[in-house]
Amino acid sequence: MNFNAINIQTIKAEWLQQKEISLDVLRLDKMHDVVSGNKWFKLKYYLQQAKANNKTTIATFGGAWSNHIIATAFAAKEAGLKSVGIIRGEKPAMLSETLQLALNAKMQLIYVTREQYQHKENLMKVFANEDWLWVNEGGYGALGAKGAAEILTTIDTSRYTHVIAAVGTGTMLAGLVLSSTNRQQVIGISSMKGNLVLEEQVQKLLPASIKENFTIFHEYHLGGYGKHPAHLIDFINDSYNKYQLPLDIVYTSKTFFAIKDLAEKTFFKTASKILMIHSGGMQGNKSLPPQVLAF
Ligand SMILES: *Cc1c(COP(=O)(O)O)cnc(C)c1O
């Protein structure tokens, strides 16, 4: 796949200046128009494993606006593999843009009820096929973390004191922990309400020696996963107007919101140099009516 250059954006804001801290944003969202961000990194080694084991197909799970589904469809196609997406919920009368793009990338979509979707082990038995490599929802797993560890190798990160990213399954966070130095603090902002197994999920992907080297904040879900109250929409538009930083409603807006809130509460010591990972994933925004967002 052809990727655009990833770049770093320095945020100039009063709320940073006042506390004498700096914030750079690693713009993974700029990598690719559709497969933006961390999903590509997380898929890399699953694709390799599929090929090494002579699998023809990558099979995975996701919802109608899933960044992971679309990334899998594109990445598999690019790698010369077929793809299957097990989609949560009945087939909608009108396909979401995400599902339409996945279909265009030749992904086979299989719709299952929300109840069936809860039991993925069972679905893997129902659709068992020896030519398929199953990838967990969101790319969760050690291979996903190994790929995500490469995010920090795209730039020189040695000057940063903090690396901060959004958390869904925790795979990306585990990768960031793997590739950060032990002088750097790795902080995850959970996009879910009360998902308190996350710490353990991340630890499972890490060797014993570095298991504790990260923190997850659970109080920035702003109502829950995918919830986007009016003040969050205002915050997104404001961030775009002030910094030309486009954020998504599910993950990166809540992370940016958290960084600002933590800065205002003097969580970061003077002279802290923060790197925020803009993990991309702009699919969620397409679920909004037009004109809601300023970009
Ligand atoms: C999927 C996704 C995440 C969460 O990544 P995990 O590895 O599942 O924690 C964060 N940000 C964006 C934009 C995503 O699409």
Ligand as a Chemical Component Dictionary entry (heavy atoms), coordinates in Angstrom:
data_LIG
# 
_chem_comp.id                   LIG 
_chem_comp.type                 NON-POLYMER 
_chem_comp.pdbx_formal_charge   0 
_chem_comp.three_letter_code    LIG 
# 
loop_
_chem_comp_atom.comp_id 
_chem_comp_atom.atom_id 
_chem_comp_atom.alt_atom_id 
_chem_comp_atom.type_symbol 
_chem_comp_atom.charge 
_chem_comp_atom.model_Cartn_x 
_chem_comp_atom.model_Cartn_y 
_chem_comp_atom.model_Cartn_z 
_chem_comp_atom.pdbx_ordinal 
LIG C1 C1 C 0 -8.962 0.993  17.073 1  
LIG C2 C2 C 0 -8.522 2.346  17.467 2  
LIG C3 C3 C 0 -7.940 2.593  18.721 3  
LIG C4 C4 C 0 -7.789 1.549  19.763 4  
LIG O1 O1 O 0 -6.698 0.732  19.553 5  
LIG P1 P1 P 0 -6.507 -0.572 20.465 6  
LIG O2 O2 O 0 -5.248 -1.149 19.982 7  
LIG O3 O3 O 0 -7.691 -1.456 20.183 8  
LIG O4 O4 O 0 -6.489 -0.142 21.875 9  
LIG C5 C5 C 0 -7.522 3.872  19.001 10 
LIG N1 N1 N 0 -7.676 4.869  18.108 11 
LIG C6 C6 C 0 -8.236 4.672  16.926 12 
LIG C7 C7 C 0 -8.400 5.814  16.019 13 
LIG C8 C8 C 0 -8.685 3.424  16.550 14 
LIG O5 O5 O 0 -9.273 3.251  15.359 15 
# 
loop_
_chem_comp_bond.comp_id 
_chem_comp_bond.atom_id_1 
_chem_comp_bond.atom_id_2 
_chem_comp_bond.value_order 
_chem_comp_bond.pdbx_ordinal 
LIG C1 C2 SING 1  
LIG C2 C3 SING 2  
LIG C2 C8 DOUB 3  
LIG C3 C4 SING 4  
LIG C3 C5 DOUB 5  
LIG C4 O1 SING 6  
LIG O1 P1 SING 7  
LIG P1 O2 DOUB 8  
LIG P1 O3 SING 9  
LIG P1 O4 SING 10 
LIG C5 N1 SING 11 
LIG N1 C6 DOUB 12 
LIG C6 C7 SING 13 
LIG C6 C8 SING 14 
LIG C8 O5 SING 15 
# 
